[in-house]
Amino acid sequence: MSQIEVQIKIGGRVFDVACQSGEEQFLLTAARMLDNEADVLVSQIGRMPEGRMLLMAGLMLADKTAGLEDRLRAAEDRIGELNDEIGYLKSKGGAAPAAAPEPERIEVPVEVPVEVPVEVRVEVPVEVMPEGLVEALAELAELAEGIAGDVEEKLAS
């Protein structure tokens, strides 16, 4: 295969890198990952020497990779345990447990008692009563009593 040159950008700097024909996408993807880490560094620390930026970005990627490898190993171990359990169950003549049936829903009507407070009258002494206030308050009281009566009727039925 022939080699070709690809231009990549990492941390705001452009590099010419050679790769085998057909591997350009792999190189560009790797460069994009390294560039993302370099961008984080540049935004946190600012401009730094090229070698240091590449080293730090590479170490950050290596750290992420190590974490992913640990998770992968744990997942593979768990898969092995589950496969062993399946093999054991099959050897005992049992099959994998079927999914539990959907529970049946039943609606039960519930009565909730509602208490309507008893009428409370509070007298407030007022030195000067504005004109028409007594009549307006009397009308509001009648309206409130009518609403209360309607509520009591609806609750009773």
Secondary structure in CASP SS format (residue, H / E / C, confidence):
PFRMAT SS
TARGET T0000
AUTHOR 0000-0000-0000
METHOD secondary structure of the structure
MODEL  1
M C 1.00
S C 1.00
Q E 1.00
I E 1.00
E E 1.00
V E 1.00
Q E 1.00
I E 1.00
K E 1.00
I E 1.00
G C 1.00
G C 1.00
R E 1.00
V E 1.00
F E 1.00
D E 1.00
V E 1.00
A E 1.00
C E 1.00
Q E 1.00
S C 1.00
G C 1.00
E C 1.00
E H 1.00
Q H 1.00
F H 1.00
L H 1.00
L H 1.00
T H 1.00
A H 1.00
A H 1.00
R H 1.00
M H 1.00
L H 1.00
D H 1.00
N H 1.00
E H 1.00
A H 1.00
D H 1.00
V H 1.00
L H 1.00
V H 1.00
S H 1.00
Q H 1.00
I H 1.00
G C 1.00
R C 1.00
M C 1.00
P C 1.00
E H 1.00
G H 1.00
R H 1.00
M H 1.00
L H 1.00
L H 1.00
M H 1.00
A H 1.00
G H 1.00
L H 1.00
M H 1.00
L H 1.00
A H 1.00
D H 1.00
K H 1.00
T H 1.00
A H 1.00
G H 1.00
L H 1.00
E H 1.00
D H 1.00
R H 1.00
L H 1.00
R H 1.00
A H 1.00
A H 1.00
E H 1.00
D H 1.00
R H 1.00
I H 1.00
G H 1.00
E H 1.00
L H 1.00
N H 1.00
D H 1.00
E H 1.00
I H 1.00
G H 1.00
Y H 1.00
L H 1.00
K H 1.00
S H 1.00
K C 1.00
G C 1.00
G C 1.00
A C 1.00
A C 1.00
P C 1.00
A C 1.00
A C 1.00
A C 1.00
P C 1.00
E C 1.00
P C 1.00
E C 1.00
R C 1.00
I C 1.00
E C 1.00
V C 1.00
P C 1.00
V C 1.00
E C 1.00
V C 1.00
P C 1.00
V C 1.00
E C 1.00
V C 1.00
P C 1.00
V C 1.00
E C 1.00
V C 1.00
R C 1.00
V C 1.00
E C 1.00
V C 1.00
P C 1.00
V C 1.00
E C 1.00
V C 1.00
M C 1.00
P C 1.00
E C 1.00
G C 1.00
L H 1.00
V H 1.00
E H 1.00
A H 1.00
L H 1.00
A H 1.00
E H 1.00
L H 1.00
A H 1.00
E H 1.00
L H 1.00
A H 1.00
E H 1.00
G H 1.00
I H 1.00
A H 1.00
G H 1.00
D H 1.00
V H 1.00
E H 1.00
E H 1.00
K H 1.00
L H 1.00
A H 1.00
S C 1.00
END
